Amino acid sequence: MSKMPKKAKERLEAPVKDTVKDILNEFGWFWFMPPSNMYGKTGISDVIAFKTGMFMALEAKKNHTVTPNQRGFLNSVRAEKGFGFVVNEKRTDHLRAFLGALDRSIKAKIKGENPTPEDGAMMLNAIKELTAEL
């Protein structure tokens, strides 16, 4: 199997990254994309996002798997109680569902209410999908 040049991978992943950025904006997350060059941390995710004390690392993919360095970075984020997700074009709906349920749950807690079981289930299902290997 031949390796795809880095620039070609970036072009394939661009629509996924654009959708991820749109979803994060929709839910009011602060995000940035670390530069992928020889001066950056190897394996760092494509998008880093923060909101109300929560940290999220998102690795955008098209048709290939995460590298061992990317997997290690995501596992490090998860070990520190952050969200480390792999998103492809089939998983963007799971990301949107997770962030929507998370927002509703936070708003319920602020009001002194319990989050709904449906939102809890939605978040758990989304986490399962977004943390599965490609």
N, C-alpha and C positions, 0 to 999 in steps of 0.2 A: 504494500500500500504506500503510495507516494505521499509525502507531506505537503500540505497546502501552504503556500507562502503566507506570511503574516498579514500582509496588506489585503490579500484575498479574503482571509478569515474576518478581518475587520469590516470589510464591505458587507459580508454575509450577516455579521452580527449587528450592523448599524440599525436596521429596522427594529430589532429586539431592544436595543439600547434606547432608541427613541421612544418606544412604547413604555419601557420601564420609567423613563424620565417623565413622560406624560402622566403616568399613574401616580408617581411620587408627588408631582405638582398638584394633582387632583386632591390628594389627601394632606397637603400642606407640609410635606417633609422637606427639610433642608438636605440637599445632596450635592455631591461633586464627583468628578471623574478623575482619579489620580492619573498622571501621565504614565504611559507605558513606555519607559525608556531605560537605558542602562543605569540611570541614577535612582530609579524607584525601587521599591521592595519587590522582590520576585514573588509572583503568585498573588499579589494583591488584587482584590476584586475590581471589576469594571466600574461599579458605582458604590459609593459609600454614602449612607444616609443617616440622619439624626432627627429625632422628634421627641420632645418631652422626656429626655433622659434615656431614650431607647436608641440603640445602635443597630444598623443593618448594613450588611455587605451583600451585594448582588452581583453574581457572575452571569453575564449574558452569553448565551450559546446559540448556535444555529444547528449544525448537524454533527458536532464533535463533542467529545467528553472533556471534563475538566482535567487539567494536568495534575500531577502529584503535588506541585507547589500551590496550585489554586485550591485543591482539596485541603491541604494543610492549613492555608490561610482561613478558609471557611470553618474548619474544625476549631481553630484557635478562637475565632469570633464566637462560635457556639459555646466553647468552654468558658468564656467570660460572660455568658448569659446574653449575648447579642444574637441577632438573627442572621444566619448565613445561608443564603438561598441561591440556587441555580435556576435561572429563568431562560426558557426558550420560547419560541412563538406559541407553543401549545400550553405554556404555563403562565402566560401573562394574566389570564382570567383568574387563576389561583392567587396571584399576587394581589390583584384588585379585590378579590373576595376577602383575603386575609386582612388587608388594610381597612376595608370597610367594616368588617366585623370588629376589628381592634378599635377603631374610632368609636363605634357604637357602644362597645363595652366600656371604654374609658369615660364616655359621656354619661353612661348609666351610673358608674361608680362616683363620679363627681356629684350627681344628683342624690347619692345615697341609696341607689337601687342596685340590685344584682344584675349582671349581664345575663342575657337570655341564653338558655341552653343551646338554641339554634346558632347563636353567634359563637359560642364556645366550640361547638361541633364544627362549624365552618372554619374557624381558625386552626383547629387540630387537623382537619382534612387538608387544608392548604399547606400547613407546615409539612405534613407527610409527603405531599407532592413536590414541594419546593426543595426538600432536602434529599430526595431520592437521586441516585446517580443517573446520569444520562447514558 
